[in-house]
Amino acid sequence: MLRERTVRLQYGSRVEAVYVLGTHLWTDVYSAAPAGAQTFSLKHSERVRVEVVRDGQAEEVATNGKQRWPLSPSTTLRLTMSQASPEASSDKVPCTGLGAGGQAGIRTEISLDVDADRDGVVEKNNPRKASWTWGPEGQGAILLVNCDRDTPWLPQEDCSDEKVYSKEDLKDMSQMILRTRGPEHLPAGYETVLYISMSDSDKVGVFCVENPFFGQRYVHILGRRKLYHVVKYTGGSAELLFFVEGLRFPDEGFSGLVSIHVSLLEYMAEGIPLTPIFTDTVAFRVAPWIMTPNILPPVSVYVCWLGLRLRARTGLGSCLFLLSRDEIEFGYIEAPHKGFPVVLDSPRDGNLKDFPVKQLLGPDFGYVTREPLFEPVTSLDSFGNLEVSPPVTVNGKTYPLGRILIGSSFPLSGGRRMTKVVRDFLQAQQVQAPVELYSDWLTVGHVDEFMTFVPIPGTKKFRMLMASTSACYKLFREKQKEGHGEAIMFKGLMPQAGVRWAEVSGCPSLSRPPFFRVAQRCLDWNRDILKKELGLAEQDIIDLPALFQMDKSRQARAFFPNMVNMIVLDKDLGIPKPFGPQVEEVCCLETHVRSLLEPLGLCCTFVDDISAYHKFLGEVHCGTNVRRQPFAFKWWHMEP
């Protein structure tokens, strides 16, 4: 972008004017001319392009100085340079008017550069570096929140202080280069300043290297209380390297965009602030936190209490055993130069309160949390109530990273909701537009109690599994008609050992018509929302039999282990063992679910979780967590 600046050209004296490439320098010749002057002439160095502008019309001036122009109030000179001067006063524009002469020295190139084209390399003076756009052809640099801990003995994330303890920490930051080219020294009264706005000061930090050739140390120069930094001018052609870190994720009131500026300032007069004669700006977007859906390959499994037999089948390198459940969710952040996993810590603390910081936070493993100040924390703030769909297309709009799914109350009921600070955080990431479902009808109130996704080959690449009381009653009635009405549920278990289906079907908390209809209508309500918001058709949905019973608060909990609450590891499914009616010594629920899923290439393993999870109102999915590989798709290529 061309910028304009005006200086006064004094006849008979020398004016030291610093010119920055990419600007026009304007000179008022009329008011500067000696009394009685009627015409003027000028000549100039070859690197300088000079135009005489009169009444809006520009005429280029030859270098030989033979032309003369009449003086008038509307006469100005416009000076432009294509390259920086090699030394002070090497490029001049001597101007004469009736024997008096003056000259202006013009000579500096300044460029603040970042990886605006997102290829992992800082390019020179990208014309679109000051703005940020989405899409595969988009431009603008990207920042990572420096939320890992590269120095093990530090108590918090790297972005929590103003120190750099290792070069590994620098690798999490984005590089920024200030390039200058000009004479060995600037004239007195000029200085170069790097600065940020007050509104960005808590969102971005900048470090520079001190003593680059001996005893390097990295100094914090911008961010928090530091709004500007005077950059030492080194002369000639120079490149100063800076490291930029994000301090905050996008959130309510913060879009994720920050800007950093460099200005060349000029001294005008005593008592007058330094005046910017040139400014260059670069824009960054802070990378969002991204959840990973079930269809992505697993990396590590985290298990609460129960040692599920999953590692041998899946070949996972790690299977860690925790002490509680539903308190964390794994995701990741990514920039063109780097990415790493980040755990989101639920505001609803249990036995895992310290686990994310003490055990997960470390080199290239980040941490983020959101804590409400005044809102009460409920069961809906546990992260069984936080899921994400696979990539979907809805009415022509593509969500290449899927959509986040959270449970809430019915719009008119005034019931439980996930806390606003968490909902705002998820919404602000922009790349996985959240969908609110109705889960408050359940005792625990989590979306994983009635839906999940499994990977399959094909165009859609997944199926959504939904709990269905209708499907369960339909299956059991079929078995009754086949003569299995006396089939035993919960065989071999206490205290429900030997329960006959005929007895279960007569249980008031299960079969009372109003409650049965309410439970199924709640499931159907969510089914319709998911079909609409994820662009699903009926053939994309598979119903898994489930039964819910009413508790004292007239909310629903699973009667037998809820099979939809499973762990998905590629094509291997760890499904809660339902202990359904035994038909020829085989659970008819297991047989039915196998018939639905195994033809899709999935492998069903039924896990007894009654004592570990079910009796505590959870299932396998509630007691496990999976860190998965990130998407191959780059989030900055999408258009939210």
C-alpha positions as CSV (number, residue, x, y, z in Angstrom):
1,M,0.0,0.0,0.0
2,L,1.4,3.5,-0.9
3,R,1.3,6.0,1.9
4,E,1.8,9.8,1.7
5,R,3.9,12.1,3.7
6,T,4.6,15.9,3.3
7,V,7.9,17.7,4.3
8,R,8.9,21.4,3.9
9,L,11.8,21.9,1.4
10,Q,13.8,24.9,2.6
11,Y,15.7,26.8,-0.1
12,G,19.3,27.5,0.8
13,S,19.5,24.8,3.5
14,R,19.7,21.0,3.8
15,V,16.7,19.0,5.0
16,E,17.3,15.4,6.3
17,A,14.1,13.6,5.4
18,V,13.9,9.8,5.8
19,Y,11.9,8.2,3.1
20,V,10.5,4.7,3.5
21,L,10.0,2.5,0.5
22,G,6.3,2.1,-0.2
23,T,5.4,5.8,0.4
24,H,5.2,9.0,-1.5
25,L,7.1,12.0,-0.2
26,W,5.4,15.3,-0.9
27,T,7.3,18.6,-0.9
28,D,5.6,22.0,-0.9
29,V,7.8,24.2,-3.1
30,Y,5.7,27.4,-3.2
31,S,5.7,28.2,0.5
32,A,9.3,27.3,0.8
33,A,10.5,29.5,-2.1
34,P,12.4,32.8,-1.5
35,A,10.4,36.0,-1.8
36,G,10.0,37.1,-5.4
37,A,10.7,33.7,-6.9
38,Q,8.6,32.9,-10.0
39,T,10.1,29.7,-11.3
40,F,12.1,26.8,-10.1
41,S,14.1,23.9,-11.5
42,L,15.5,20.7,-10.0
43,K,17.5,17.6,-10.8
44,H,17.6,14.3,-8.9
45,S,19.5,11.0,-8.4
46,E,18.6,8.1,-10.7
47,R,17.0,6.0,-7.9
48,V,14.6,8.9,-7.2
49,R,11.5,9.4,-9.3
50,V,10.2,13.0,-9.1
51,E,6.9,14.4,-10.4
52,V,5.8,18.0,-10.4
53,V,2.1,18.1,-9.6
54,R,0.1,21.3,-10.6
55,D,-3.6,21.6,-10.4
56,G,-3.9,17.8,-10.0
57,Q,-1.8,17.0,-13.1
58,A,1.5,15.2,-12.7
59,E,4.6,15.6,-14.9
60,E,7.7,13.5,-14.5
61,V,11.0,15.4,-14.0
62,A,14.1,14.4,-16.0
63,T,17.4,13.9,-14.1
64,N,19.3,16.7,-15.9
65,G,17.7,19.7,-14.2
66,K,17.2,21.7,-17.5
67,Q,13.4,22.1,-17.1
68,R,11.8,25.0,-15.2
69,W,8.3,25.3,-13.8
70,P,6.3,28.3,-12.7
71,L,5.7,28.6,-8.9
72,S,2.1,28.6,-7.8
73,P,0.2,27.7,-4.5
74,S,-0.9,24.4,-6.2
75,T,2.6,23.3,-7.1
76,T,4.0,20.3,-5.2
77,L,6.7,17.7,-5.8
78,R,6.0,13.9,-5.4
79,L,9.0,11.8,-4.7
80,T,9.2,8.0,-5.0
81,M,12.0,5.5,-4.7
82,S,12.3,1.9,-6.0
83,Q,15.1,0.9,-3.7
84,A,16.8,2.0,-0.5
85,S,19.8,4.4,-0.6
86,P,23.2,2.7,0.1
87,E,24.3,5.6,2.4
88,A,23.1,8.8,3.8
89,S,22.7,11.7,1.2
90,S,23.5,9.4,-1.7
91,D,20.1,10.2,-3.2
92,K,19.2,13.8,-3.5
93,V,16.7,16.2,-5.1
94,P,18.5,19.6,-5.3
95,C,16.0,22.4,-6.0
96,T,16.8,26.0,-7.2
97,G,14.6,29.1,-7.3
98,L,16.3,32.3,-8.4
99,G,19.7,31.1,-7.2
100,A,18.7,29.5,-3.9
101,G,19.1,25.8,-3.4
102,G,18.0,23.0,-1.0
103,Q,18.0,19.2,-1.0
104,A,16.3,16.2,0.7
105,G,18.0,12.9,1.6
106,I,15.7,9.9,1.1
107,R,16.8,6.4,2.1
108,T,15.2,3.7,4.2
109,E,13.4,0.4,3.5
110,I,11.3,-1.2,6.3
111,S,9.3,-4.4,6.2
112,L,7.7,-6.4,9.0
113,D,7.2,-9.9,7.8
114,V,5.4,-13.1,8.9
115,D,4.3,-16.4,7.3
116,A,1.3,-14.8,5.7
117,D,0.9,-17.4,3.0
118,R,0.9,-20.2,5.6
119,D,3.6,-22.5,4.2
120,G,5.8,-22.5,7.3
121,V,8.3,-20.0,6.0
122,V,8.4,-16.2,6.6
123,E,8.2,-14.5,3.2
124,K,9.2,-11.0,2.4
125,N,6.7,-8.2,2.3
126,N,3.6,-10.1,1.5
127,P,1.1,-7.5,0.3
128,R,-1.7,-9.2,2.2
129,K,0.1,-9.6,5.5
130,A,-1.9,-6.9,7.3
131,S,-5.3,-8.8,7.0
132,W,-6.5,-12.3,7.7
133,T,-8.8,-14.4,5.4
134,W,-10.1,-17.9,5.6
135,G,-10.0,-20.6,2.9
136,P,-7.5,-22.4,0.8
137,E,-6.5,-19.2,-0.9
138,G,-6.6,-17.2,2.3
139,Q,-3.7,-15.2,3.7
140,G,-2.6,-14.2,7.2
141,A,-0.3,-15.6,9.8
142,I,-1.3,-18.0,12.6
143,L,-0.3,-18.1,16.3
144,L,-0.4,-21.0,18.8
145,V,-1.4,-20.4,22.4
146,N,1.8,-21.4,24.1
147,C,-0.1,-23.6,26.5
148,D,2.3,-26.5,26.9
149,R,5.1,-26.8,29.4
150,D,8.5,-27.4,27.9
151,T,10.3,-26.9,31.2
152,P,9.1,-29.7,33.6
153,W,9.8,-27.9,36.9
154,L,7.6,-25.0,36.0
155,P,4.1,-25.1,37.7
156,Q,2.1,-23.7,34.8
157,E,1.9,-23.4,31.0
158,D,4.7,-21.6,29.2
159,C,2.4,-18.6,28.3
160,S,1.9,-17.9,32.0
161,D,5.2,-16.0,32.4
162,E,7.5,-13.7,30.4
163,K,10.5,-16.1,30.2
164,V,12.0,-18.4,27.7
165,Y,13.8,-21.3,29.3
166,S,14.6,-23.4,26.3
167,K,14.7,-23.3,22.5
168,E,12.0,-25.9,22.5
169,D,9.7,-23.2,23.8
170,L,10.6,-21.0,20.9
171,K,9.5,-23.8,18.5
172,D,5.9,-23.3,19.7
173,M,6.0,-19.6,18.7
174,S,5.6,-18.1,15.2
175,Q,8.5,-16.2,13.8
176,M,8.3,-12.6,12.7
177,I,11.2,-10.7,10.9
178,L,11.8,-7.0,10.8
179,R,13.8,-6.3,7.6
180,T,15.5,-3.0,7.1
181,R,17.8,-1.6,4.4
182,G,19.4,1.8,4.3
183,P,22.4,3.8,5.5
184,E,24.6,2.9,8.4
185,H,22.9,5.5,10.7
186,L,19.5,7.3,10.8
187,P,19.6,11.1,11.2
188,A,19.0,12.4,14.6
189,G,15.3,12.5,15.6
190,Y,14.2,9.3,14.0
191,E,13.5,5.9,15.7
192,T,11.8,2.6,14.9
193,V,9.2,1.3,17.3
194,L,7.4,-2.1,17.4
195,Y,4.1,-1.9,19.2
196,I,0.7,-3.5,19.9
197,S,-2.7,-2.1,21.0
198,M,-3.9,-2.1,24.6
199,S,-6.7,-4.5,23.6
200,D,-4.2,-7.0,22.3
201,S,-1.7,-6.8,25.2
202,D,-3.3,-9.8,27.1
203,K,-3.5,-11.9,24.0
204,V,-0.1,-11.9,22.4
205,G,3.5,-11.9,23.6
206,V,6.7,-11.1,21.6
207,F,10.3,-12.1,22.4
208,C,13.6,-11.1,20.7
209,V,17.1,-12.5,20.9
210,E,19.7,-10.5,22.7
211,N,23.4,-11.1,21.9
212,P,22.6,-13.1,18.8
213,F,26.2,-14.2,18.2
214,F,27.3,-14.9,21.8
215,G,25.5,-15.9,25.0
216,Q,22.0,-15.7,23.5
217,R,19.1,-14.9,25.7
218,Y,15.5,-14.2,24.8
219,V,13.9,-11.0,26.1
220,H,10.2,-10.4,26.4
221,I,9.5,-7.1,24.7
222,L,5.7,-6.9,24.0
223,G,2.6,-8.2,25.8
224,R,0.8,-7.8,29.1
225,R,2.2,-4.5,30.5
226,K,4.5,-3.8,27.6
227,L,2.9,-2.0,24.7
228,Y,5.9,-0.8,22.7
229,H,9.6,-1.5,22.1
230,V,12.1,0.7,20.5
231,V,14.1,-1.3,17.9
232,K,17.8,-0.6,17.6
233,Y,18.6,0.4,14.0
234,T,21.6,-1.6,12.9
235,G,22.3,0.0,9.4
236,G,22.8,-1.6,6.0
237,S,20.7,-4.6,5.2
238,A,19.5,-6.2,8.4
239,E,17.0,-8.8,9.7
240,L,15.8,-8.9,13.3
241,L,14.1,-12.1,14.3
242,F,11.2,-12.1,16.8
243,F,9.2,-14.9,18.3
244,V,5.4,-14.4,18.8
245,E,3.2,-16.5,21.2
246,G,-0.5,-16.5,21.8
247,L,-1.6,-16.0,25.3
248,R,-5.4,-16.6,25.0
249,F,-7.7,-18.8,23.0
250,P,-10.5,-17.2,21.0
251,D,-13.4,-16.5,23.4
252,E,-16.4,-14.3,24.0
253,G,-15.2,-10.8,23.1
254,F,-12.1,-12.0,21.3
255,S,-12.3,-13.2,17.7
256,G,-8.7,-14.6,17.8
257,L,-7.3,-11.8,15.6
258,V,-4.3,-9.7,16.8
259,S,-2.1,-7.2,15.0
260,I,1.5,-6.1,15.5
261,H,2.8,-2.8,14.1
262,V,6.2,-1.2,13.3
263,S,6.5,2.6,12.8
264,L,9.3,4.9,11.8
265,L,8.9,8.0,14.0
266,E,10.2,11.5,13.3
267,Y,11.0,14.3,15.7
268,M,9.1,17.5,14.7
269,A,9.6,20.0,17.5
270,E,10.1,20.2,21.2
271,G,6.9,19.3,23.1
272,I,5.4,17.6,20.1
273,P,5.2,13.8,20.2
274,L,7.2,11.8,17.7
275,T,5.2,11.6,14.4
276,P,4.9,8.3,12.5
277,I,6.0,8.8,8.9
278,F,5.6,5.1,8.0
279,T,3.8,2.1,9.5
280,D,3.8,-1.6,8.6
281,T,1.4,-4.1,10.1
282,V,1.0,-7.8,10.3
283,A,-2.1,-9.8,11.4
284,F,-2.2,-13.1,13.2
285,R,-5.1,-15.4,14.1
286,V,-4.8,-17.5,17.3
287,A,-5.3,-21.2,16.4
288,P,-8.6,-22.6,17.7
289,W,-8.9,-25.7,20.0
290,I,-10.2,-28.5,17.9
291,M,-12.0,-31.7,19.1
292,T,-11.4,-35.1,17.4
293,P,-14.3,-37.3,16.5
294,N,-14.5,-41.1,16.8
295,I,-13.7,-41.7,13.1
296,L,-10.1,-40.5,13.6
297,P,-7.4,-43.1,14.6
298,P,-6.7,-43.5,18.3
299,V,-3.2,-42.7,19.8
300,S,-3.7,-43.4,23.5
301,V,-6.6,-44.7,25.7
302,Y,-7.2,-43.4,29.2
303,V,-9.2,-45.7,31.5
304,C,-10.9,-45.1,34.8
305,W,-10.9,-47.9,37.3
306,L,-11.5,-50.8,34.9
307,G,-8.7,-52.2,32.8
308,L,-10.5,-52.7,29.5
309,R,-8.9,-55.4,27.3
310,L,-8.4,-53.0,24.4
311,R,-4.6,-52.6,23.9
312,A,-3.9,-56.1,22.6
313,R,-6.7,-55.8,20.0
314,T,-6.0,-52.2,18.8
315,G,-2.2,-52.3,19.2
316,L,-2.2,-49.0,21.1
317,G,1.1,-47.9,22.5
318,S,-0.4,-46.6,25.8
319,C,-3.4,-47.4,28.0
320,L,-3.3,-45.3,31.1
321,F,-5.5,-45.9,34.2
322,L,-7.1,-42.9,35.9
323,L,-9.2,-42.4,39.0
324,S,-12.4,-40.7,37.8
325,R,-14.3,-39.9,34.7
326,D,-15.8,-37.3,32.3
327,E,-13.5,-34.5,33.5
328,I,-11.3,-34.0,30.5
329,E,-11.6,-33.8,26.7
330,F,-8.7,-34.2,24.3
331,G,-8.2,-31.9,21.3
332,Y,-5.3,-30.2,19.5
333,I,-4.1,-26.9,18.1
334,E,-2.2,-26.4,14.9
335,A,-0.3,-23.9,12.9
336,P,1.7,-24.3,9.6
337,H,4.9,-24.7,11.6
338,K,3.7,-27.0,14.4
339,G,0.8,-28.6,16.3
340,F,0.3,-30.5,19.5
341,P,-2.5,-32.0,21.6
342,V,-4.3,-29.9,24.2
343,V,-6.5,-31.2,27.0
344,L,-9.7,-29.2,27.9
345,D,-10.3,-29.5,31.6
346,S,-14.0,-29.5,32.7
347,P,-15.0,-27.0,35.4
348,R,-16.7,-30.0,37.2
349,D,-13.9,-31.4,39.3
350,G,-13.7,-34.8,40.8
351,N,-10.8,-37.2,41.6
352,L,-9.1,-36.0,38.4
353,K,-8.8,-32.4,39.5
354,D,-5.0,-32.3,39.4
355,F,-4.4,-34.9,36.8
356,P,-4.4,-32.7,33.7
357,V,-1.8,-30.3,35.0
358,K,0.3,-32.8,36.9
359,Q,0.3,-35.7,34.5
360,L,-0.7,-34.4,31.0
361,L,0.7,-30.9,30.8
362,G,4.2,-31.1,29.5
363,P,6.4,-30.7,26.4
364,D,4.1,-30.4,23.3
365,F,1.1,-31.3,25.4
366,G,-1.1,-28.3,26.2
367,Y,-3.8,-27.4,28.8
368,V,-6.8,-25.1,28.8
369,T,-9.8,-24.8,31.1
370,R,-12.7,-22.5,31.7
371,E,-14.1,-21.8,35.2
372,P,-17.3,-20.0,35.8
373,L,-17.2,-17.1,38.3
374,F,-20.8,-17.1,39.5
375,E,-22.7,-19.9,37.6
376,P,-23.4,-23.2,39.5
377,V,-21.6,-26.2,38.0
378,T,-23.8,-29.1,37.2
379,S,-23.6,-32.6,35.8
380,L,-24.0,-31.1,32.4
381,D,-20.5,-29.6,32.7
382,S,-18.8,-33.0,32.7
383,F,-17.5,-33.9,29.3
384,G,-19.6,-36.9,28.6
385,N,-21.8,-34.0,27.6
386,L,-19.3,-32.8,25.0
387,E,-19.0,-34.7,21.7
388,V,-18.2,-33.9,18.1
389,S,-19.5,-35.2,14.9
390,P,-17.4,-36.4,11.9
391,P,-17.2,-34.0,9.0
392,V,-20.6,-33.2,7.5
393,T,-22.3,-31.1,4.8
394,V,-25.6,-29.4,5.6
395,N,-27.6,-27.7,2.9
396,G,-24.5,-27.2,0.8
397,K,-22.4,-25.8,3.7
398,T,-19.4,-28.0,4.7
399,Y,-18.1,-28.6,8.2
400,P,-14.8,-30.3,7.4
401,L,-14.0,-30.7,11.1
402,G,-17.4,-31.7,12.2
403,R,-19.7,-30.0,14.6
404,I,-19.5,-29.9,18.4
405,L,-22.5,-31.4,20.2
406,I,-23.5,-30.4,23.8
407,G,-26.5,-31.3,25.9
408,S,-28.8,-28.7,27.4
409,S,-32.3,-28.2,28.8
410,F,-35.5,-27.9,26.8
411,P,-35.8,-24.3,25.6
412,L,-38.8,-23.5,27.8
413,S,-38.0,-25.6,30.8
414,G,-35.3,-23.5,32.6
415,G,-33.4,-26.6,33.5
416,R,-29.7,-27.4,33.6
417,R,-27.3,-26.1,30.9
418,M,-23.6,-26.3,30.4
419,T,-22.0,-23.2,32.0
420,K,-21.9,-20.2,29.8
421,V,-18.1,-19.8,29.9
422,V,-17.6,-23.2,28.4
423,R,-20.3,-22.7,25.8
424,D,-18.8,-19.3,24.8
425,F,-15.4,-20.9,24.5
426,L,-16.6,-23.7,22.2
427,Q,-18.5,-21.2,20.1
428,A,-15.6,-18.8,19.8
429,Q,-13.3,-21.4,18.2
430,Q,-15.5,-21.0,15.0
431,V,-14.3,-24.2,13.2
432,Q,-16.8,-26.7,14.8
433,A,-20.0,-24.7,15.1
434,P,-21.7,-26.2,18.2
435,V,-25.2,-27.7,18.2
436,E,-27.2,-27.8,21.5
437,L,-29.2,-31.0,22.1
438,Y,-31.8,-31.8,24.8
439,S,-30.2,-33.9,27.5
440,D,-31.7,-32.5,30.7
441,W,-34.4,-35.2,30.7
442,L,-31.7,-37.7,31.8
443,T,-30.5,-38.0,35.4
444,V,-26.9,-37.4,34.4
445,G,-27.8,-35.4,31.4
446,H,-25.1,-36.3,28.9
447,V,-25.3,-36.5,25.1
448,D,-23.2,-39.7,25.2
449,E,-26.1,-41.5,26.9
450,F,-28.1,-41.5,23.6
451,M,-25.8,-41.1,20.6
452,T,-22.3,-41.8,19.2
453,F,-20.6,-42.2,15.8
454,V,-18.7,-45.1,14.3
455,P,-16.5,-45.2,11.2
456,I,-17.4,-47.2,8.1
457,P,-16.2,-47.3,4.5
458,G,-18.2,-45.3,2.0
459,T,-19.0,-41.8,1.0
460,K,-20.5,-40.7,4.3
461,K,-17.7,-42.6,6.2
462,F,-19.7,-42.9,9.4
463,R,-23.0,-44.0,10.9
464,M,-24.6,-42.3,13.9
465,L,-25.8,-44.7,16.6
466,M,-28.8,-43.7,18.7
467,A,-30.4,-45.2,21.7
468,S,-34.0,-46.3,21.1
469,T,-36.6,-47.5,23.6
470,S,-38.9,-48.3,20.6
471,A,-36.2,-50.6,19.1
472,C,-35.8,-52.3,22.4
473,Y,-39.5,-53.0,23.0
474,K,-39.8,-54.1,19.4
475,L,-37.0,-56.7,19.8
476,F,-38.4,-58.0,23.1
477,R,-41.9,-58.4,21.7
478,E,-40.5,-60.4,18.8
479,K,-38.7,-62.6,21.3
480,Q,-41.9,-63.0,23.3
481,K,-43.8,-64.1,20.2
482,E,-41.0,-66.6,19.5
483,G,-41.7,-68.1,23.0
484,H,-38.9,-66.4,25.0
485,G,-41.1,-64.3,27.3
486,E,-39.5,-66.1,30.3
487,A,-36.0,-65.3,29.2
488,I,-33.7,-64.3,32.0
489,M,-32.0,-60.8,32.2
490,F,-28.9,-60.0,34.3
491,K,-28.1,-63.7,34.5
492,G,-25.4,-64.4,37.1
493,L,-25.5,-60.9,38.6
494,M,-26.6,-59.7,42.0
495,P,-29.0,-58.3,43.1
496,Q,-30.9,-58.5,39.8
497,A,-30.0,-62.2,39.2
498,G,-32.6,-64.2,37.4
499,V,-35.0,-61.3,36.4
500,R,-37.4,-62.5,33.7
501,W,-38.3,-60.2,30.8
502,A,-42.0,-60.7,31.6
503,E,-41.3,-59.2,35.0
504,V,-39.3,-56.3,33.6
505,S,-42.0,-55.4,31.1
506,G,-44.4,-55.0,34.0
507,C,-42.1,-52.7,36.0
508,P,-44.0,-49.4,36.6
509,S,-40.9,-47.2,36.2
510,L,-40.3,-48.8,32.7
511,S,-43.6,-49.6,31.3
512,R,-45.8,-46.8,32.6
513,P,-47.2,-45.4,29.3
514,P,-46.6,-41.7,29.9
515,F,-42.9,-42.2,30.9
516,F,-42.2,-44.5,28.0
517,R,-43.7,-42.0,25.6
518,V,-41.7,-39.1,27.1
519,A,-38.4,-41.0,26.9
520,Q,-38.9,-41.9,23.3
521,R,-40.1,-38.4,22.4
522,C,-37.0,-36.9,24.0
523,L,-34.9,-39.3,21.8
524,D,-36.9,-38.4,18.7
525,W,-36.6,-34.7,19.5
526,N,-32.8,-35.1,19.4
527,R,-32.9,-37.3,16.4
528,D,-34.7,-34.5,14.4
529,I,-32.2,-31.9,15.6
530,L,-29.2,-34.1,14.6
531,K,-30.7,-34.9,11.2
532,K,-31.2,-31.2,10.5
533,E,-28.0,-29.8,11.9
534,L,-25.7,-32.6,10.6
535,G,-27.5,-33.2,7.3
536,L,-28.3,-36.8,8.1
537,A,-30.9,-39.1,6.5
538,E,-32.6,-42.1,8.1
539,Q,-30.2,-44.5,6.4
540,D,-27.3,-42.7,8.2
541,I,-28.7,-43.7,11.6
542,I,-28.7,-47.1,13.4
543,D,-31.0,-47.6,16.4
544,L,-29.5,-49.5,19.3
545,P,-32.0,-51.0,21.9
546,A,-32.0,-49.2,25.2
547,L,-34.4,-48.9,28.2
548,F,-34.6,-46.1,30.7
549,Q,-36.3,-46.1,34.0
550,M,-37.6,-43.1,35.9
551,D,-35.8,-41.9,39.1
552,K,-37.3,-40.0,42.1
553,S,-36.8,-36.7,40.3
554,R,-38.8,-38.0,37.3
555,Q,-35.6,-38.1,35.1
556,A,-34.3,-41.1,33.2
557,R,-31.4,-43.4,33.8
558,A,-30.4,-46.6,31.9
559,F,-32.1,-49.8,33.1
560,F,-29.5,-52.1,31.7
561,P,-26.0,-51.0,30.5
562,N,-26.5,-48.5,27.7
563,M,-24.8,-49.9,24.7
564,V,-24.6,-46.6,22.8
565,N,-22.2,-45.4,25.5
566,M,-19.3,-47.2,24.0
567,I,-15.6,-46.6,23.2
568,V,-14.7,-46.5,19.5
569,L,-11.1,-47.4,18.5
570,D,-11.0,-47.6,14.7
571,K,-13.3,-50.5,13.8
572,D,-13.1,-52.0,17.4
573,L,-16.0,-51.2,19.6
574,G,-15.9,-51.6,23.4
575,I,-19.6,-51.9,24.1
576,P,-21.2,-52.1,27.6
577,K,-22.4,-55.7,28.1
578,P,-26.2,-55.3,28.4
579,F,-27.0,-58.6,30.2
580,G,-30.2,-58.9,28.2
581,P,-32.7,-61.8,27.9
582,Q,-30.9,-65.1,27.3
583,V,-32.0,-66.9,24.2
584,E,-30.3,-70.3,23.8
585,E,-27.7,-69.1,26.4
586,V,-26.9,-66.0,24.3
587,C,-27.9,-62.4,25.1
588,C,-30.4,-61.4,22.4
589,L,-29.3,-57.8,22.7
590,E,-25.7,-58.6,21.9
591,T,-26.9,-60.8,19.0
592,H,-29.1,-58.0,17.6
593,V,-26.3,-55.4,17.9
594,R,-23.8,-57.6,16.2
595,S,-26.2,-58.1,13.3
596,L,-26.4,-54.3,12.9
597,L,-22.7,-53.4,13.2
598,E,-20.6,-56.3,12.1
599,P,-21.8,-56.3,8.5
600,L,-20.3,-52.8,8.4
601,G,-16.9,-54.2,9.1
602,L,-17.0,-53.3,12.8
603,C,-15.8,-55.6,15.6
604,C,-18.0,-55.7,18.7
605,T,-16.5,-56.5,22.1
606,F,-19.0,-56.5,25.0
607,V,-17.4,-55.4,28.3
608,D,-18.9,-56.0,31.7
609,D,-19.0,-52.5,33.3
610,I,-21.9,-52.9,35.8
611,S,-19.8,-52.8,39.0
612,A,-17.3,-50.3,37.6
613,Y,-19.5,-47.8,35.9
614,H,-23.2,-48.7,35.4
615,K,-24.0,-48.7,39.1
616,F,-22.5,-45.2,39.3
617,L,-24.8,-44.0,36.4
618,G,-22.1,-44.3,33.7
619,E,-20.9,-46.7,31.1
620,V,-17.7,-47.5,29.2
621,H,-17.5,-44.2,27.4
622,C,-18.0,-42.3,30.6
623,G,-15.0,-44.1,32.2
624,T,-12.6,-43.8,29.2
625,N,-11.0,-41.1,27.1
626,V,-9.2,-41.4,23.8
627,R,-6.5,-39.1,22.4
628,R,-6.7,-39.3,18.6
629,Q,-4.7,-38.2,15.6
630,P,-5.5,-34.7,14.3
631,F,-7.4,-34.1,11.1
632,A,-5.4,-34.1,7.9
633,F,-7.5,-31.1,6.9
634,K,-6.1,-27.8,7.9
635,W,-8.5,-25.6,9.8
636,W,-7.5,-22.4,8.1
637,H,-8.6,-23.8,4.7
638,M,-12.2,-23.8,5.8
639,E,-14.7,-20.9,5.6
640,P,-16.8,-20.8,8.8
